[in-house]
């Protein structure tokens, strides 16, 4: 799965490419941000990418990435969802 660093404006939900960004492995991005990543939304107008994620740095500031979600990520998300069913909200 590949990820691409982008700028995202929450108010208008606009996604803009970062000038010098190049695709990189999604797992490397997750490790860089200590797996502090959250799915923001589906995307359909970005060729090859299907979701926008926010990765939070050590200052809790979001860094946005477009992600090419594959079957492996979908399975992992579904597994995590199922494992959390019935747990009290914290």
C-alpha positions as CSV (number, residue, x, y, z in Angstrom):
1,X,0.0,0.0,0.0
2,X,1.3,3.4,-0.9
3,X,0.7,6.8,0.9
4,X,1.2,10.3,-0.4
5,X,1.7,13.4,1.8
6,X,-1.0,16.1,1.1
7,X,-2.4,19.2,2.6
8,X,-6.0,19.1,3.8
9,X,-8.3,22.0,4.7
10,X,-11.0,20.8,7.0
11,X,-13.4,23.7,6.4
12,X,-13.6,23.1,2.7
13,X,-12.5,19.5,2.7
14,X,-10.0,20.4,0.0
15,X,-7.0,18.2,-0.7
16,X,-3.9,19.7,-2.3
17,X,-0.8,17.8,-3.3
18,X,2.5,18.8,-1.6
19,X,4.9,19.9,-4.3
20,X,7.9,17.6,-3.5
21,X,5.9,14.6,-2.1
22,X,6.4,11.2,-3.5
23,X,4.6,7.9,-2.7
24,X,6.0,5.9,0.1
25,X,5.0,2.7,1.9
26,X,2.1,3.2,4.2
27,X,3.7,0.9,6.9
28,X,6.8,3.2,7.0
29,X,4.5,6.2,7.5
30,X,2.6,4.5,10.3
31,X,5.9,3.6,12.1
32,X,7.2,7.1,11.7
33,X,4.1,8.4,13.6
34,X,4.1,5.6,16.1
35,X,0.9,4.2,14.6
36,X,-1.1,7.3,15.7
37,X,-3.2,7.4,12.6
38,X,-6.9,8.0,12.1
39,X,-9.0,7.6,9.0
40,X,-10.7,10.9,8.0
41,X,-12.7,10.0,4.9
42,X,-13.1,8.2,1.6
43,X,-11.7,9.9,-1.5
44,X,-12.8,9.2,-5.0
45,X,-11.3,12.0,-7.0
46,X,-7.6,11.1,-6.3
47,X,-6.3,8.6,-8.9
48,X,-5.0,5.5,-7.2
49,X,-6.0,6.5,-3.6
50,X,-9.1,5.6,-1.7
51,X,-8.8,7.2,1.7
52,X,-7.4,10.2,3.6
53,X,-5.7,9.6,6.9
54,X,-4.4,12.0,9.6
55,X,-1.1,11.0,11.2
56,X,-0.4,12.8,14.5
57,X,3.2,14.0,15.3
58,X,4.7,14.4,18.8
59,X,3.0,17.8,19.2
60,X,-0.4,16.2,18.3
61,X,-0.5,18.1,15.0
62,X,-2.1,16.3,12.1
63,X,-0.1,15.4,8.9
64,X,-2.4,14.2,6.1
65,X,-1.8,11.3,3.8
66,X,-3.7,9.8,0.9
67,X,-3.6,6.1,1.1
68,X,-4.2,3.3,-1.4
69,X,-6.2,1.0,0.7
70,X,-5.8,-2.6,-0.2
71,X,-7.5,-5.8,0.9
72,X,-5.0,-6.3,3.8
73,X,-5.8,-2.9,5.3
74,X,-9.5,-3.4,4.9
75,X,-9.2,-6.8,6.7
76,X,-7.2,-5.2,9.5
77,X,-9.7,-2.4,10.0
78,X,-12.6,-4.9,10.0
79,X,-10.7,-7.1,12.5
80,X,-10.1,-4.1,14.8
81,X,-13.7,-3.1,14.6
82,X,-15.0,-6.5,15.5
83,X,-12.5,-6.8,18.4
84,X,-13.8,-3.6,19.9
85,X,-17.5,-4.5,19.8
86,X,-19.0,-4.7,23.2
87,X,-16.2,-2.8,24.9
88,X,-17.2,0.2,27.0
89,X,-16.3,3.6,25.5
90,X,-13.5,5.4,27.4
